[in-house]
Amino acid sequence: MWFNVVKYTPAQLALFAVAAMFWILAYILIIRNIRKYKYVGVPIAAVCTNFAWETLWSTAFYSDMGDAFEWGYRAWFFLDIFIFIGILQYGHKQLPDNTML
């Protein structure tokens, strides 16, 4: 089933869908800024924990909100891959000069 209207109201599903679209937009803007400025404007710890969270929710766990939202989680995961790669490339710029990787 694409949307679980038994457990969730259409308003709840619509609000979550709008929030999900804004997160996708935020991820796209973060990726654009990584490419443009060669710097990740998100803390390293936040990127790492978010990447782990999105990996789990796109592969191991399943939402009861419906299949449409599962694809939303997968979209977040694929965008997170690019942000995580940005941390691997440019994350050292967030560390103090006396810190070695």
C-alpha positions in Angstrom: 0.0 0.0 0.0 1.4 3.4 -1.0 -0.1 5.3 1.9 -1.3 4.0 5.2 -4.6 5.9 5.7 -5.8 3.4 8.3 -3.3 4.4 10.9 -2.5 7.9 9.7 -4.8 10.7 8.6 -4.3 12.3 5.2 -3.3 15.5 6.9 -0.5 13.7 8.9 0.7 12.0 5.7 0.7 15.3 3.8 2.6 17.1 6.5 5.2 14.4 6.6 5.5 14.4 2.8 6.0 18.2 2.8 8.7 17.9 5.5 10.4 15.1 3.6 10.5 17.3 0.4 12.0 20.1 2.4 14.7 17.8 3.7 15.5 16.6 0.2 15.8 20.2 -0.8 18.1 20.9 2.2 20.3 17.9 1.2 20.5 19.1 -2.4 21.6 22.6 -1.2 24.2 21.1 1.1 25.6 19.0 -1.7 25.6 22.0 -4.0 27.5 24.0 -1.4 30.0 21.2 -0.8 30.8 21.2 -4.5 30.9 25.0 -4.7 32.9 25.8 -1.6 34.8 22.6 -1.0 33.6 22.6 2.6 30.8 20.8 4.4 28.7 23.2 6.5 27.4 20.4 8.7 29.3 19.0 11.7 31.2 15.8 11.1 29.4 14.0 13.9 26.0 15.0 12.6 26.8 13.8 9.1 28.1 10.4 10.4 25.1 9.8 12.7 22.7 10.9 10.1 24.3 8.6 7.5 24.0 5.7 9.9 20.4 6.5 10.6 19.4 6.9 7.0 21.3 3.6 6.1 19.3 1.7 8.7 15.9 3.2 7.8 16.4 2.7 4.1 17.6 -0.9 4.4 16.9 -2.7 7.8 13.9 -0.9 9.2 10.5 -0.2 7.6 8.0 2.5 8.3 4.3 1.7 8.6 3.4 4.9 6.8 3.4 3.3 3.4 5.6 2.4 0.4 5.8 6.0 -0.8 7.6 7.0 2.3 10.0 4.1 2.1 11.2 5.6 -1.2 11.6 8.9 0.6 13.9 7.3 3.1 15.9 5.8 0.2 16.2 9.2 -1.5 17.5 10.6 1.8 20.0 7.8 2.0 21.3 8.3 -1.6 21.7 12.0 -1.0 23.5 11.3 2.3 26.0 9.2 0.4 27.2 12.4 -1.4 27.3 14.4 1.8 29.3 11.6 3.5 31.7 11.6 0.6 32.0 15.4 1.1 33.0 14.8 4.8 35.7 12.3 3.7 37.1 14.8 1.2 36.7 18.1 3.1 35.9 17.2 6.7 39.5 17.8 7.7 38.8 21.6 7.3 36.5 21.4 10.3 39.3 20.1 12.6 41.9 22.3 14.4 45.2 22.5 12.7 47.0 20.5 15.3 44.6 17.5 14.8 45.9 14.7 12.5 43.5 12.4 10.7 
